[in-house]
Amino acid sequence: MTTTDQQPEAARQEMQVDIICTGFGPATGGFLTTLSRAMTKEDGTPAFESKVMPGMLPQVICYERADDIGFGVSGVVTKAKSIRESFPDFDPAAIPMTHEVTEEKVVYLLDPVGASRRSWLVKVADNAIKLFKWILPYRHQAMELPWMPPFLQKHKGIITSIGQFNQWVGNQLMMSGAVQIWPGTPVAKPLIEDNKVTGVQLADQGTDKQGNPEAGYTPGMDIKAALTVVGDGPVGVVGRDLDLHFGLPEGNHIRDWAVGMKMVVDLPAGCELKPGTVIHTLGYPEPEIFGFMYVYPDGVASLGIFVPSWFDNPMRSTYRYMQHWIQHPYLWRHLEGGTLRSWGAKSLQESGRRGEPFLVGDGYARIGEGSGTTNVLTNSGVDEAWESGVQLADAVIELLEKDKPFTKENLDETYVKRRRASWLDSESRIAQHARDGFQKGFITGMFTTALVGMTKGKLFIPFKAKRPHDRIPTPEEYYKGRISAEEIDQIRKECRSKGLTLHDRLMEKAGWPEIKNDGQLLMSHQDILLMGGKVQATGNYADHVTFVDPRSCAQCQTLICTEICSGQAIAPNPEGLGVVFDREKCVYCGACIWSCSEANKDNPEYSNVSFRAGAGGLHSAEN
């Protein structure tokens, strides 16, 4: 599978730098913060000399796809151990929407509408809670767990907005003058020569949506460097191309994913929640869907849900499920009367340590979420990503001091050795089997997570992860006994003729209540795209979402890519079979690449959706 087709006959300009970074997130922030501080001596003279511009500081450039470094989408709760080590005088008040954690709760939500698909074991647990509600902390159709597992606690940590945090870090870096950060500059692919990464190629500009040259066509420049630092996240083109070229270590996989969707809201006047409050939820709207709420200063909160790949439902409508989640009585009493400020979504790589790729090779090193840093036991990844960047920076500084090249051998001895000896690695080893049980259902998943957490990874029950397209049932299979196959077929035909997705019709047919919009917190999917965060699809680039084999889309009966698409950018083709893509709505969450029921015809480990380089996306620094 090729993810970044460019114009091979084009004459491309070339630029030489010392170090290239792809993607600006916490991992790259940790790398550049640590590296930039070591670039000059106390007297202001260069500590190292550029190989491409003698007499100057090493030329370090970071290319970020989004139009601003503050457009990362995520609400965050983190222990911030590594971040505080990088900033000994760290003051949460210096960053908007940031506060120390003051209170944490884990809340089990019962089903107040009766439409959730709950196994008999979950129903037994629900009934037991209701039966003993007089002695349990049960209220508002929910139970606050009286005890929070130590591995989930973020005591003395911080809550923040990743967009605001990235902006704060990036501003300091650009003021240092030691590094350059170029937003709005998508990277098309890595440059690989004889298994050595020699740099990256920027995306072509001045093309139509198919990538064909138009007026003003400018071939993407080849940027050559001794070291390419890959920190472009789980859906980044460079990281995924390296996975395709080099493969993954034996036994590793990137099959487990989730889409996280969130809102930032102004809480209603009189809301009793205090800044620093962290609420984790489970159990509703479906048992497999987890939720979060972080309360910032000034009556602002982030809240949202995670819909995972092991949620065996072809109707993975994250937005619809989030609307039901916020209306749960336990949450709605705090949210009713609130107002939307912004909205966003992103994919998360949920394989954790099991998804770790080859960390280094000749000319490249990988950091952050795309390198397997996410801790799937503690549900944390920002501090871990930051730490991986710090470790690589320390390794690069060591090699610069010794004037050694960035070979696989040297990077293994410096970066990988540091990582293997650190808390990042030891904690990821403990966590690596924490999510295995969810392959067999919610109850099994909760049991195995607890088992791994309480025994620090010594005991676990291994379950093999299925590829997403091997586990997605058809609507007929999923709704068997609730909606007849004939009814589903009729609804499918009606929706396809109108270019609509199935989830609203089928969910309501299955008993989910209609969403009654209030225009300020509950609103249509289309309205939230307009009101909750500006979506800008930069012109002159090829479409970044394409379909490898359109015939597979034409025969697909599930079209799950249309159901989970965060921005409704993928829709059934009203003119026939298959789907159509509208990049004017795409928020670049990446959920489509792992929510596809059709395997890639050339590499069945991947899906029929190709996600290429592209600029634009969601514009909201609050996220």
Salt bridges, closest charged atoms under 4 A:
GLU14 OE1 - LYS224 NZ 3.63
ASP67 OD2 - HIS619 NE2 3.09
GLU103 OE2 - LYS105 NZ 3.82
ASP126 OD2 - ARG118 NE 2.69
GLU144 OE2 - LYS105 NZ 3.59
GLU144 OE2 - ARG139 NH2 3.04
GLU193 OE2 - LYS224 NZ 3.62
ASP204 OD1 - ARG12 NH1 2.77
ASP243 OD1 - ARG366 NH1 2.71
ASP266 OD1 - ARG341 NH1 2.88
ASP312 OD1 - ARG471 NE 2.59
GLU350 OE1 - ARG435 NH1 2.30
GLU356 OE1 - ARG353 NE 3.70
GLU356 OE1 - ARG419 NH2 3.87
GLU356 OE2 - ARG420 NH2 2.58
GLU369 OE1 - LYS346 NZ 3.30
GLU398 OE2 - LYS402 NZ 3.19
GLU398 OE1 - ARG418 NH1 2.92
ASP403 OD1 - LYS51 NZ 2.68
ASP412 OD2 - LYS408 NZ 2.71
GLU413 OE2 - LYS417 NZ 3.20
ASP425 OD1 - ARG353 NH1 2.83
ASP425 OD1 - ARG420 NH1 2.79
ASP425 OD2 - ARG429 NE 2.81
GLU427 OE2 - LYS81 NZ 3.78
ASP436 OD2 - ARG354 NH1 3.08
ASP436 OD2 - HIS433 ND1 2.87
ASP470 OD2 - ARG467 NE 2.77
ASP470 OD1 - HIS469 ND1 3.46
GLU476 OE2 - ARG492 NH1 3.05
GLU487 OE2 - LYS509 NZ 3.05
ASP489 OD2 - LYS493 NZ 3.33
GLU494 OE1 - ARG505 NH1 2.96
ASP504 OD1 - ARG320 NH1 2.58
ASP504 OD1 - HIS503 NE2 3.79
GLU508 OE2 - ARG320 NH1 3.21
ASP543 OD1 - ARG583 NH1 3.33
ASP549 OD1 - ARG551 NE 3.09
GLU563 OE1 - HIS503 ND1 2.88
ASP602 OD2 - LYS601 NZ 3.50
GLU605 OE2 - ARG255 NE 2.73
GLU622 OE2 - ARG341 NH2 2.50
